[in-house]
Amino acid sequence: HLGEFYDNIFVRRRGDASSSGYPKANLKFKFNEAQDFLYRVGEDRVNEFNLNATWSDKSYIRRVLSWDTYRDAGSPYSLAFPMRIEQNGSFFSVAIFVEQPDEDYFERQGLPEGGALYKMRTQLESTGGGTEKDTRQDEDFSDLQALVGGVSPSNPNRGTFVFDNVDLPRMFNYLAASVIMHENDHMSKNYYMYRDR
């Protein structure tokens, strides 16, 4: 890509039971630490990114517009754009490059360094359901459990907890953007949560 050869890259399918069965799968790429990926001239290199198939989006643009909507609403967003994919020297597909949240992402988004990032696979009612902790992996899930308990309707100090622990303007912008683009998964799965420590 862009005149550079990348060897021994880790690649895996990504997605749930329905999307992992697409004829052209969603993929995750992870590069060797010694040679991060230069996806576009003038941008910082990345160690990891996602390549989402357009099998379920024949417009080829919904995911790009979705991330742009989050950006325009002032919410954290991933860089996303269409990429031509070739396999063995021939055209294979158009897929959507999607930035992976990591330390470089946090810096670009203006998020404080050293926070805990969770890939949520369940509603915010428990810490189970396959929730992944992508940073601060040497710690348990007690900070997430504290959030779950704090926002629970059974917490008599719920209002105070929310005002003290949730960035409400960003949350409102995120929810409004999600409604505008009809993003339904985020209510029960497929979203990230970042805790500023």
Secondary structure, 3 states (H helix, E strand, C coil): CCCCCCCCCEEEEECCCCHHHCCCCEEEEECCCCCCECCCCCCCCECEEEEEECCCCCCCCHHHHHHHHHHHCCCCCCCEEEEEEEECCEEEEEEEEEECCCHHHHHHHCCCCCCEEEEECCCCCCCCCCCEECCCCCCCCHHHHHHHHHHCCCCCCHHHHHHHHCCHHHHHHHHHHHHHCCCCHHHCCCEEEEECC
